[in-house]
Amino acid sequence: MADTNEIKLTHSSILSIDGKPYVSVRFDRGSDFAEGSIPEAKIVKSIGFDEDEIKKLEDYLSENSKDLLVRAKDISGITHWF
């Protein structure tokens, strides 16, 4: 049985808006979700997470942005295969 408090993180490859790179990040916990991006480290949309939890998610994004960017580059790097 899945832990209903478990938070799953997924992220995009490196994307671009107006020539500026970013990575879209999503946190899921059951039917709750929060969406944000790096390098801004801001949650822009959420349902089910309270303000304190959103602050913690933003802190996580800020503290782990370099690692997430590396992981996003790995995804971006395989797009030439298709």
VENNOR-V417678 format. One record per residue. N is the residue number from 0. PHI is phi in whole degrees, -180 to 180 (NA if undefined). Layout:
BEGIN
n->{N,N}
phi->{PHI,PHI}
END
This chain:
BEGIN
n->{0,1,2,3,4,5,6,7,8,9,10,11,12,13,14,15,16,17,18,19,20,21,22,23,24,25,26,27,28,29,30,31,32,33,34,35,36,37,38,39,40,41,42,43,44,45,46,47,48,49,50,51,52,53,54,55,56,57,58,59,60,61,62,63,64,65,66,67,68,69,70,71,72,73,74,75,76,77,78,79,80,81}
phi->{NA,-73,-74,-72,-95,-69,-107,-103,-109,-129,-148,-87,-76,-75,-111,-144,-128,52,79,-104,-75,-155,-126,-84,-126,-131,-111,-123,-143,60,-90,-84,-151,-143,-121,-151,-152,-125,-86,-63,57,-124,-85,-107,-153,-157,-138,96,-97,-83,-59,-65,-65,-63,-59,-65,-65,-65,-62,-60,-59,-63,-71,-115,-61,-63,-64,-65,-64,-63,-65,-68,-64,-61,-67,-61,-68,-92,-64,-70,-72,-104}
END
